[in-house]
């Protein structure tokens, strides 16, 4: 994992995004199917904030409610309880006409391709363009470009009957992305594709997210594409059981693994530690810990510079990647020094209980961290 | 730019398209047949009046239809000829209940015999006008080529094939020529002859209590009156009504035709029967068309739901289904029309009825076909609007 200062500062900038700028903001969302005695709750008090440009992979066993959540976010079901804001618009109680308008900003990619057999690949994609009343002269090169990039350059004017399953799926993807929607919702988009096509699709997703800042939410069980995820959300029994920003988690891991006591942790344990760490910010001159106080937390500096002061005299200075506060926790003693921020500083903080739980050791990082997060259900 | 999905979906599968078009064409043909027969009934019945060149018709007030045999005194017609604005009057003698025609080797059959004064050109058809001179010959008549073949005559074009002799009312008659008028539901065939000959065959008419001096021609079936140029038939009609006693009814030709059709349409069950037949065709058409549209929607429900998820509005789907309905109605109407024309031709030949396909009648059926498909579309629309994109996941 590359933990250069740019990565870290971007990570810190995005730590607490402005709630108004979020693409998806789920708050206390609950959902029920059926009526009366047959009424069954499928979503329980869900919270989820997703920023523009994020690629989110959502996973979970069948029946866990992830599809319900996806259809709610896609405006295909009406919100019953709680709040759901998409692209700045509250969906709860939104009139049908506005929902239809909002859908034009969402690109759907379904597990089944759902292409019109009577239309060519080109015409199927054009159905999307017509929705935003784009001129044919303007749409044609875009459609051709997208289809070509998806490896269908030779088959632009073929009907679905003459295309393979993977090719049909790629046409459906082209249809979903052609209008550069602000939000793309994909249900197992790569399930029907070979590794190469799947990779191409994922690359297109990544580029779209980077170029247009669109948010992409993918429900998938395909672990070949996990590397594109900025965030992995697991759902179990109608609840989001874990919601991890992979980049953030990996960055924290790469910092904290420098600490000897953590160096032997397995990737999944390390990820669990990273997950439970909290970011705390300090202004220049703020005391972070004071000599003589009981030690309750462990600190890793993400950004900035601190000074260690013992009995009034500065003995050392620490910076990004360094850690402090561990001695009091390990020895169960009061703080042996005061630490003061010298410039605006951000630290990842782990509490004592969590710190003490850490025991064993292991190696290898990013992939295992991802896999561990993905499998944690 | 707009992708014609309605057209593409309907025409994509050629076999399904053929079935759909045949279904609609079947309903169209059914409606054409029923309305065609109904119109044939009316057209054929009034054909005799339509073939005459007159503006006003007078007849016995009690004559409720052409086929009833209530007559009026010729004296009334003569009086009408004195009314200002009358260019010409001529009597038409019609006999159909007692007239029996007998060709050698065939069974005698009732026939309608029309007697006309030879000094007046009252018929519009050129071929009748040219042959009036032939009718001066005693015991002669022209025969309608559309008369039932059972009378015993065959025709080649306007030529009578085979022997020209026959018997009318037990007396010999020679068929000196042919004309074209057509059968209707009450008459199997027609003869035209001079009033003089008519009086010889139908002398019994002189025995009627109304007739004067045993003159069979003193009682007239229809009195035909032509107005001088520039005189409007409706105002002349008022003049004649004033001049004649109340026992005769005076009508313009159009009124007479209308009254005759109204009689058959309203006072007999025949009009109703055909209307019910046409309505059946309409209902069958709605069912067929609904099946086609509903199947088409069901076949494409995922794709349509995807369009819905993409942000296509309900109005788009409404116009989609209406387009499909219109396409179906037009695609089905054309073959239905062509097939009906063929069947009309066969019907006309077999029955001798006048099967007319006029533009207003075709337009009426086209209108009915469009309404039929639109109703089906509206019923099928509910199915489409309930398509739930959430079910796609």
Interface residues (C-beta under 8 A of the other chain):
Chain A: X67 X70 X71 X74 X76 X77 X97 X100 X101 X102 X103 X104 X106 X108 X110 X111 X112 X114 X115 X116 X117 X118 X119 X123 X126 X127 X128 X129 X130 X131 X135 X136 X139 X175 X187
Chain B: X1 X2 X3 X5 X8 X9 X11 X12 X300 X302 X303 X305 X306 X307 X309 X310 X311 X312 X313 X314 X388 X389 X390 X392 X393
